[in-house]
Structure formats: structure tokens, C-alpha cells
Amino acid sequence: MAGLPPGARLRSAADFAALRHAPGRIETRHFTLRHAPATAPACRLGLAVSRRVSKHAVVRNRIKRVVRESFRSLRTRLPALDVLVIARPSAANVPNAALRADLDAAWQRLQALKPAPPPGTIAG
């Protein structure tokens, strides 16, 4: 099992802050995904699993692990977007298979998005 390369992760606080208010939004039962055109050539992932989701770090880490694994398997087929996955409190009480199914539906909706044209070009 290969990990996510550093280029596939959102790391700076500015990236997270920009995505929290991004207009692109996908709602699922257990997650909210915020997305915006990426500054990198490939899709990048950020995770927000707060203590409101669960007080237990073990539960929060399980949710993050499921999201990362799901993203890793589809990352090359997603358009060049920065994606912030925000977990909802309901995610703490469901099995991994239900979380994966929820994420698969979200990734399919992201795949359907057309990539933004490169900056400096005129869309016709």
C-alpha cells in the first residue's frame, strides 16, 4: 500500500482557509466536500475531522484513514481540484464500508465536473 505523496496533500493553513469558503460543495450523508480549481496539476486532498465528530482520537484517525485510502485509489481519475473533506459527527458511528460507499458517491460527483480552463485562455 503506497502512501499519498506530499504533492497530493493540502498542507498550508491558507489552502485550508480558502477551501472552507470555496463555492464548490458536495454534501453526502457523512461528509461535506469543498472544492476549488487546483494550483497544482493534480487533485489534492485536505482533511478536517474535528473533536466535534468524536472526542476519541482513535475514531477520528479511523475516519481519516478511510478517506485517505478512498482518495488514493481514485486520485488519478479526478480532475485537478483542491478538495477539503469535512467529516460530520454521524461518521463516527458507522462502519468503514458505509463511509467508503458515501465517499465513492462523492468522488463520482467530482469526476463529473469539467476541469477549469488553464489561466490566460479564452473559453469558447
N, C-alpha and C positions, 0 to 999 in steps of 0.2 A: 504494500500500500504506500504510494508516494504522497508526500505532503504537498501543501499548497506552496508554490514558490512565492517569495516576497513580493513580486510584481503583481500577484493575483489577490493581494490583500490591501484593504484600505488601512492606512496607518496613522495619518495625521489627524489631529483634532479638527483642523479646518475642513478636511474631507467629510468627516462625520457631521460637522455642523452644517455644511452646505446641503448634505443629503437629508437631514432632518426636515428641511423646509423645501425640498425639491418637489416640483409639481407632479412628477410621475409617481403613481401609487397603485399598489396591488394589495387588496385585502383578502386574506384567507381566514379560515376558522381560528388558526393558532398563531398566525404571523401577519405582520404588515411589512410590505417591501416598498422601500422608497428607491427610486432610480432616477438617474440623470445621465446624459451622454458622458462617456469616459474621457479622461485626459490621456489615458493610456490606450494602446492599440487593442487590448483585450478586456474582457469583463473582469471587474474587481469586486471583491466581497468584503463587507463590513458587518460585524455582529453586534447587536445590542440586546443583552439578556440581563435585565436589571434584578435587583433584590426584590422588586415587586412581583416578579414572576415566581420566585421561590427564595426563602431565606437560606436554603441549603445549597452550598457551592456544588455539591455532587450533582444535584438536579440541574443547575444552570450549566454545568460543564457537559452533561449528557446532551442537553438541547443543542449546545454549540457544536459538539462533536457530530451530531446527526446532520445539522445544517452544513457544516464543512464537507462532510462525506458526500452529501447530496449534490452540493455545488461542484465538488471536484469531478464527479462523474459526468457532468453536463457542461462544464465551463467552456470547452472549445466550441460548443454549438450555440452559445448565447451571443447576442450582439454586443458590441463594445459599449458597455454600460458600467457605471459605478452603481452597485446595489447595496443597500443597507437593509439587513433583515432584522426586524424588531420582533422579539418574542412577546406573546401575550401570556397572561397568567394561566390561561387554560392549557398551555403547552406543557406545564409541569405535571399534569395528571394523566397524560395519555401515553400509550406505548410508542416505541420508536417507529413502528410500521405506520401508525396513523400520522406521525409527524412527517415521515418521508412521503406519504401519499399527498399530504397537504402541500408540501414543498414541490413535489412533481407537478401539481396543478399550477402552482405559481411560476415555475420555470417554463412551462409550456406557454403561459400567457406572455412571459418575457421574450421567448423565442419568436412569437408572432409580431413583435414590434419591429418596425423597419429601422435600420441603423440611421442615425443622423448623417447628413451630408458632411464631408470634411469642411472645416472652416475656410472661408475665402472662395467658395464656389457658389455659383448661382444655380439654385434648384429650378428645374424646368418642368 
